[in-house]
Amino acid sequence: MTDDAPRQFEIDLPPDVVPGSYADFANVWHTPDVFVMDFVSLARPPQAGVDAEGNAVTVVPGRVVQRVRIPPQQVFELAKALTQQLEFWEQETGRRTGT
C-alpha cells in the first residue's frame, strides 16, 4: 500500500447506531493530543439554584449522550465538512442560522 493510492473507505454502521442520538448542544474541549466533543441532551427542565459563592443561577441538568474523540489533524477536516454541509442546508431550506 502506498500513500499516493486513492483511499476507498468501507464504513460499517451497526444497526443499533443507525437511529443516532439526539443532542441539544455540544461541548468541545481539548488536550495536547486530542479534541473531545461531548454531545449533551437536556435531562430535566432548568431549575433555580445557587452557585458555590451563593449567587442565584439557573441549573440546566444535562447528560452526555455521546463522547467523540478525534485527533487534532481531523478538526480542520471536520470544520470544513460542517461549513460545507451548513451551506448546502441553507441553500436547500432558504434558512440562515448565523450572521
Contacts in CASP RR format, 6 or more apart in sequence:
PFRMAT RR
TARGET T0000
AUTHOR 0000-0000-0000
METHOD contacts of the structure
MODEL  1
MTDDAPRQFEIDLPPDVVPGSYADFANVWHTPDVFVMDFVSLARPPQAGV
DAEGNAVTVVPGRVVQRVRIPPQQVFELAKALTQQLEFWEQETGRRTGT
21 39 0 8 1.000
21 41 0 8 1.000
21 65 0 8 1.000
21 66 0 8 1.000
22 41 0 8 1.000
22 65 0 8 1.000
23 39 0 8 1.000
23 40 0 8 1.000
23 41 0 8 1.000
23 65 0 8 1.000
23 66 0 8 1.000
24 40 0 8 1.000
24 41 0 8 1.000
24 42 0 8 1.000
25 39 0 8 1.000
25 40 0 8 1.000
26 37 0 8 1.000
26 38 0 8 1.000
26 39 0 8 1.000
26 40 0 8 1.000
27 37 0 8 1.000
27 38 0 8 1.000
27 40 0 8 1.000
28 35 0 8 1.000
28 36 0 8 1.000
28 37 0 8 1.000
28 38 0 8 1.000
29 35 0 8 1.000
29 36 0 8 1.000
29 38 0 8 1.000
30 36 0 8 1.000
30 72 0 8 1.000
33 71 0 8 1.000
33 72 0 8 1.000
34 69 0 8 1.000
34 70 0 8 1.000
34 71 0 8 1.000
34 72 0 8 1.000
35 69 0 8 1.000
35 70 0 8 1.000
35 71 0 8 1.000
35 72 0 8 1.000
35 74 0 8 1.000
35 75 0 8 1.000
36 67 0 8 1.000
36 68 0 8 1.000
36 69 0 8 1.000
37 67 0 8 1.000
37 68 0 8 1.000
37 69 0 8 1.000
37 70 0 8 1.000
38 64 0 8 1.000
38 66 0 8 1.000
38 67 0 8 1.000
39 64 0 8 1.000
39 65 0 8 1.000
39 66 0 8 1.000
39 67 0 8 1.000
39 68 0 8 1.000
40 62 0 8 1.000
40 63 0 8 1.000
40 64 0 8 1.000
40 65 0 8 1.000
41 62 0 8 1.000
41 63 0 8 1.000
41 65 0 8 1.000
42 60 0 8 1.000
42 61 0 8 1.000
42 62 0 8 1.000
43 61 0 8 1.000
43 62 0 8 1.000
43 63 0 8 1.000
44 61 0 8 1.000
44 62 0 8 1.000
46 58 0 8 1.000
46 59 0 8 1.000
46 60 0 8 1.000
46 61 0 8 1.000
47 58 0 8 1.000
47 59 0 8 1.000
47 61 0 8 1.000
48 56 0 8 1.000
48 57 0 8 1.000
48 58 0 8 1.000
48 59 0 8 1.000
49 56 0 8 1.000
49 57 0 8 1.000
49 58 0 8 1.000
49 59 0 8 1.000
50 56 0 8 1.000
50 57 0 8 1.000
51 57 0 8 1.000
70 78 0 8 1.000
86 97 0 8 1.000
89 95 0 8 1.000
90 96 0 8 1.000
90 97 0 8 1.000
END
